[in-house]
C-alpha cells in the first residue's frame, strides 16, 4: 500500500517554498559562478592582449634600433670603400696599407677591452656572489687584465679567421687601386652567393631551388640596377690593371663567404660561450701580429716605416675600426669588418 501523506497543507506549502528557494539559490550560485568565470576569462584575455601589445612595442623598438644600426653600418662600409678608392686610386698615397690596418686593430683592441670592462665584468661584479657573469664564465673577482689574458689563451680558433680577414683587407686595397669603387661594390654583391655556397658545404644546410633562385635574382637585380656604373666603360683607374683588380675582389668575396660561415661555426661549436665584444677582442688581438708580419715583409712599403701618412690615412684607420663597433650592436639588437 502507498504511504499516505499526513502533512498539513500549511506545512506542505512551506516545504514547497523552501524547495523553490533552494532551487533559486542554486540557480543564482551557478549564474554567479558563470559570471565570475566569464570575468576571469575576459581578464585573462585582456592580460594576454596587453602582454602582446607590450611585446609588440618592445619588438618594434628593437627592430627600429637594429634597422638604424644596420643603416649606419651600411653608411660606414660605403664611405670606407669610397675613401679607400679616392686615397689609393686618385690621390695615390704612399702610406703602408698594413700600418693603416695595424692602427685600426689597435683601436679595436682598446675599444673592445673597454666594452668588456663596461658590460661583461661590471655585470659579473654586480652578481651577488653567484660566482659568474654570462653563462658563469666570468667570475666576479677577476680583473680586466686577467680576463683579457684568459681570452687570449682561448682564442686559437680565431687565428685562422684573423689571417683570412688580413688577406681580405689587403686584397681590397689591391682591387681599389686598380678598379673603380662602383665596380668593387658590384662584385662585392656576390658575397650573398658565396656565403650560401659555403653554408651548404660547411654547415650542411639545404636550400630549396626557390631559395637559390631568390639569391641569384637578388644578385642579378643589384647588377642590373648598377648597369649605369659598370656599363659606362670607364671602370679602371689611371695606370691600373683591371684584370688584377677584378681577380682580387673575386678572391676577396670568396674568402668573405668562407669567413662568415667559419665564424658562425666557431660560435656555435665552441664550448666557451663569450660575448660578441670578447670575440671582437680575440679577433683584433690575433690580427695585430699578422699585420706586423706583413709590415716587416713589405719593408714599410714605398714610403718606408711610418712614412706617407696623411689625414686621409688616419680617417681610414678610424673608419676601418668603426665597423667593429657597429656590427656587435646589430647582432645584439639581432662578420667583423
C-alpha positions as CSV (number, residue, x, y, z in Angstrom):
1,X,0.0,0.0,0.0
2,X,1.1,3.5,-0.7
3,X,2.1,5.6,2.2
4,X,-0.3,8.5,2.7
5,X,1.0,12.0,3.2
6,X,-0.4,13.3,6.5
7,X,1.4,16.6,6.4
8,X,-0.9,19.6,6.9
9,X,-1.5,21.9,3.9
10,X,0.5,24.7,5.5
11,X,3.5,22.5,6.1
12,X,3.4,21.4,2.5
13,X,3.3,25.0,1.3
14,X,6.3,25.9,3.5
15,X,8.2,22.9,2.2
16,X,7.5,23.9,-1.4
17,X,8.6,27.4,-0.8
18,X,11.8,26.2,0.8
19,X,12.4,23.9,-2.2
20,X,11.8,26.8,-4.6
21,X,14.2,29.0,-2.6
22,X,16.8,26.2,-2.7
23,X,16.4,25.9,-6.5
24,X,16.6,29.7,-6.9
25,X,19.7,29.9,-4.7
26,X,21.4,27.1,-6.7
27,X,20.5,28.8,-9.9
28,X,21.8,32.1,-8.6
29,X,25.0,30.4,-7.5
30,X,25.5,28.8,-10.9
31,X,24.8,32.1,-12.6
32,X,27.3,33.9,-10.3
33,X,29.9,31.3,-10.8
34,X,29.4,31.5,-14.6
35,X,29.7,35.3,-14.4
36,X,32.9,35.0,-12.3
37,X,34.4,32.6,-14.8
38,X,33.5,34.8,-17.7
39,X,35.1,37.8,-15.9
40,X,38.2,35.8,-15.2
41,X,38.3,34.7,-18.8
42,X,37.9,38.2,-20.1
43,X,40.5,39.4,-17.6
44,X,42.9,36.7,-18.8
45,X,42.3,37.7,-22.4
46,X,42.8,41.3,-21.6
47,X,46.1,40.4,-19.8
48,X,47.3,38.4,-22.8
49,X,46.3,41.2,-25.2
50,X,48.2,43.7,-23.0
51,X,51.2,41.5,-23.0
52,X,51.1,41.1,-26.7
53,X,50.8,44.9,-27.2
54,X,53.8,45.4,-24.8
55,X,55.8,42.8,-26.6
56,X,54.9,44.3,-30.0
57,X,56.1,47.7,-28.8
58,X,59.4,46.3,-27.4
59,X,59.9,44.2,-30.6
60,X,59.1,47.3,-32.7
61,X,61.7,49.3,-30.8
62,X,64.3,46.6,-31.2
63,X,63.6,46.3,-34.9
64,X,63.8,50.0,-35.3
65,X,67.1,50.2,-33.4
66,X,68.5,47.3,-35.4
67,X,67.5,49.0,-38.6
68,X,69.2,52.2,-37.5
69,X,72.4,50.4,-36.6
70,X,72.4,48.5,-40.0
71,X,71.8,51.8,-41.9
72,X,74.8,53.3,-40.1
73,X,76.9,50.2,-40.8
74,X,76.0,50.4,-44.5
75,X,77.0,54.1,-44.5
76,X,80.3,53.2,-42.8
77,X,81.1,50.5,-45.3
78,X,80.2,52.7,-48.3
79,X,82.2,55.6,-47.0
80,X,85.1,53.3,-46.2
81,X,85.1,51.9,-49.7
82,X,84.8,55.3,-51.5
83,X,87.6,56.9,-49.4
84,X,89.9,54.0,-49.9
85,X,89.3,54.2,-53.7
86,X,89.9,58.0,-53.5
87,X,93.1,57.6,-51.4
88,X,94.6,54.7,-53.5
89,X,93.2,55.3,-56.9
90,X,93.1,59.1,-57.1
91,X,95.5,60.6,-54.6
92,X,97.9,57.6,-55.0
93,X,99.0,58.0,-51.4
94,X,102.1,56.0,-50.4
95,X,101.4,55.1,-46.8
96,X,101.7,51.4,-45.9
97,X,98.3,49.7,-46.0
98,X,99.5,47.3,-43.4
99,X,100.3,50.1,-41.0
100,X,96.9,51.6,-41.5
101,X,95.3,48.2,-40.7
102,X,97.5,47.8,-37.6
103,X,96.3,51.2,-36.2
104,X,92.7,50.1,-36.9
105,X,93.3,46.8,-35.0
106,X,94.8,48.8,-32.0
107,X,91.7,50.9,-31.9
108,X,89.5,47.8,-31.9
109,X,91.5,46.2,-29.1
110,X,91.3,49.2,-26.9
111,X,87.6,49.8,-27.5
112,X,86.7,46.1,-27.1
113,X,88.6,45.9,-23.8
114,X,86.7,49.0,-22.6
115,X,83.3,47.4,-23.6
116,X,84.3,44.2,-21.9
117,X,85.0,46.1,-18.7
118,X,81.8,48.1,-19.1
119,X,79.5,45.3,-19.9
120,X,80.8,41.8,-19.0
121,X,82.9,42.4,-15.9
122,X,80.7,45.1,-14.4
123,X,77.7,42.8,-14.8
124,X,79.6,40.0,-13.2
125,X,80.8,42.1,-10.3
126,X,77.1,43.1,-9.6
127,X,76.1,39.5,-9.4
128,X,75.6,39.0,-5.6
129,X,78.2,36.3,-5.0
130,X,76.8,33.9,-7.6
131,X,80.3,33.4,-8.9
132,X,79.8,34.2,-12.6
133,X,78.9,36.6,-15.3
134,X,77.5,35.5,-18.6
135,X,77.0,31.7,-18.6
136,X,79.1,31.5,-15.4
137,X,82.3,32.1,-17.4
138,X,83.3,35.4,-15.8
139,X,84.0,35.3,-12.1
140,X,83.2,38.5,-10.3
141,X,86.6,38.7,-8.6
142,X,88.5,38.5,-12.0
143,X,90.2,41.8,-13.0
144,X,90.2,43.1,-16.6
145,X,93.9,42.1,-17.3
146,X,93.3,38.6,-16.0
147,X,90.1,38.3,-18.1
148,X,91.8,39.6,-21.3
149,X,94.7,37.1,-20.7
150,X,92.2,34.3,-20.4
151,X,90.6,35.4,-23.7
152,X,94.0,35.4,-25.4
153,X,94.7,31.9,-24.2
154,X,91.4,30.6,-25.5
155,X,91.5,32.4,-28.9
156,X,93.3,29.8,-31.0
157,X,90.3,29.2,-33.3
158,X,90.3,32.9,-34.2
159,X,93.8,32.8,-35.7
160,X,92.5,31.3,-38.9
161,X,89.8,33.9,-39.1
162,X,92.3,36.8,-38.4
163,X,94.5,35.5,-41.2
164,X,91.6,35.4,-43.6
165,X,90.5,38.9,-42.8
166,X,94.0,40.1,-43.1
167,X,94.3,38.7,-46.6
168,X,90.8,40.1,-47.5
169,X,91.8,43.6,-46.4
170,X,95.0,43.5,-48.4
171,X,93.1,42.3,-51.5
172,X,90.5,45.1,-51.1
173,X,93.3,47.7,-51.2
174,X,94.8,46.0,-54.3
175,X,91.4,45.9,-56.0
176,X,90.5,49.5,-55.2
177,X,93.9,50.6,-56.6
178,X,93.0,49.1,-60.0
179,X,89.3,49.3,-60.4
180,X,86.6,51.9,-59.5
181,X,84.7,51.9,-56.3
182,X,81.5,51.2,-58.3
183,X,82.9,48.1,-59.9
184,X,84.3,47.0,-56.5
185,X,80.8,47.4,-54.9
186,X,79.1,45.5,-57.7
187,X,81.5,42.5,-57.4
188,X,81.1,42.6,-53.7
189,X,77.4,41.6,-54.1
190,X,78.5,38.1,-54.9
191,X,79.2,37.7,-51.2
192,X,75.5,36.7,-51.0
193,X,76.1,33.7,-53.2
194,X,79.5,32.6,-51.9
195,X,78.1,32.7,-48.3
196,X,75.2,30.4,-49.3
197,X,77.5,28.0,-51.1
198,X,79.9,27.7,-48.1
199,X,77.0,27.3,-45.7
200,X,75.9,24.2,-47.7
201,X,79.4,22.8,-47.7
202,X,80.5,23.6,-44.1
203,X,77.2,23.7,-42.1
204,X,75.4,21.1,-44.3
205,X,72.5,23.5,-44.9
206,X,70.0,22.6,-47.6
207,X,68.4,25.3,-49.7
208,X,65.4,24.7,-52.0
209,X,65.6,25.7,-55.6
210,X,63.2,28.5,-54.8
211,X,65.8,30.0,-52.3
212,X,68.6,29.6,-54.8
213,X,66.6,31.4,-57.4
214,X,65.8,34.1,-54.9
215,X,69.5,34.6,-54.1
216,X,70.5,34.7,-57.8
217,X,67.7,37.0,-58.6
218,X,68.7,39.3,-55.8
219,X,72.3,39.4,-57.0
220,X,71.2,39.9,-60.6
221,X,68.9,42.7,-59.6
222,X,71.7,44.6,-57.9
223,X,73.8,44.1,-61.0
224,X,71.1,45.4,-63.3
225,X,70.3,48.3,-61.1
226,X,74.0,49.2,-61.2
227,X,74.3,48.9,-65.0
228,X,74.9,52.7,-65.3
229,X,78.1,52.1,-63.4
230,X,79.6,49.0,-65.0
231,X,78.2,49.9,-68.4
232,X,79.9,53.2,-68.6
233,X,83.1,51.7,-69.9
234,X,85.4,53.7,-67.5
235,X,85.8,51.3,-64.6
236,X,89.5,51.3,-64.2
237,X,91.8,53.8,-62.7
238,X,94.8,55.6,-64.2
239,X,97.7,53.2,-64.5
240,X,95.5,50.4,-63.1
241,X,95.2,46.8,-64.1
242,X,91.5,45.9,-64.5
243,X,92.2,42.2,-64.6
244,X,94.2,42.3,-61.4
245,X,91.6,44.3,-59.6
246,X,88.8,42.1,-60.7
247,X,90.6,38.9,-59.7
248,X,91.5,40.4,-56.3
249,X,87.9,41.4,-55.5
250,X,86.6,38.0,-56.6
251,X,89.0,36.2,-54.3
252,X,88.1,38.6,-51.5
253,X,84.3,37.9,-51.8
254,X,85.0,34.1,-51.8
255,X,87.1,34.4,-48.7
256,X,84.4,36.6,-47.2
257,X,81.7,33.9,-47.7
258,X,84.0,31.3,-46.1
259,X,85.0,33.6,-43.2
260,X,81.3,34.3,-42.4
261,X,80.4,30.7,-42.2
262,X,83.6,29.7,-40.3
263,X,82.9,32.4,-37.7
264,X,79.3,31.1,-37.3
265,X,80.5,27.6,-36.8
266,X,83.1,28.7,-34.2
267,X,80.4,30.5,-32.2
268,X,78.0,27.5,-32.4
269,X,80.6,24.8,-31.6
270,X,82.9,26.4,-29.2
271,X,82.3,25.2,-25.6
272,X,83.5,28.6,-24.3
273,X,80.5,30.9,-24.6
274,X,81.6,34.5,-24.6
275,X,80.1,37.8,-25.6
276,X,80.4,39.4,-29.1
277,X,82.8,42.0,-27.6
278,X,85.1,39.3,-26.3
279,X,85.1,37.6,-29.7
280,X,85.9,41.0,-31.2
281,X,88.8,41.4,-28.8
282,X,90.1,37.9,-29.7
283,X,89.9,38.6,-33.4
284,X,91.6,42.0,-33.2
285,X,94.4,40.7,-30.9
286,X,95.2,37.8,-33.3
287,X,95.1,40.2,-36.3
288,X,97.6,42.5,-34.8
289,X,100.7,40.2,-35.2
290,X,99.6,39.2,-38.7
291,X,99.7,42.8,-39.9
292,X,103.0,43.4,-38.1
293,X,104.4,40.4,-40.1
294,X,103.0,42.0,-43.3
295,X,104.7,45.3,-42.5
296,X,108.1,43.6,-41.9
297,X,107.8,41.6,-45.0
298,X,106.9,44.7,-47.1
299,X,109.7,46.7,-45.6
300,X,107.3,49.5,-44.6
301,X,106.1,50.0,-48.2
302,X,107.3,52.5,-50.7
303,X,107.4,55.4,-48.2
304,X,109.2,53.3,-45.5
305,X,108.1,52.7,-42.0
306,X,105.5,55.2,-40.7
307,X,106.0,57.2,-43.9
308,X,103.4,58.7,-46.2
309,X,100.8,59.1,-43.5
310,X,98.1,61.8,-44.0
311,X,94.8,62.9,-42.6
312,X,93.1,60.6,-45.0
313,X,95.1,57.7,-43.7
314,X,94.1,58.5,-40.1
315,X,90.4,58.8,-41.1
316,X,90.6,55.4,-43.0
317,X,92.0,53.7,-39.8
318,X,89.2,55.1,-37.8
319,X,86.6,54.0,-40.3
320,X,88.1,50.6,-40.6
321,X,87.8,50.2,-36.8
322,X,84.3,51.6,-36.7
323,X,82.9,48.6,-38.5
324,X,83.8,46.5,-35.5
325,X,82.0,48.9,-33.2
326,X,78.7,48.7,-35.0
327,X,78.3,45.1,-36.1
328,X,78.1,43.8,-32.5
329,X,75.3,46.3,-31.9
330,X,73.4,45.0,-34.9
331,X,73.9,41.4,-33.6
332,X,72.8,42.1,-30.1
333,X,69.7,44.0,-31.0
334,X,69.9,40.9,-33.8
335,X,81.2,39.5,-39.6
336,X,83.7,41.5,-38.5
337,X,84.7,44.4,-40.7
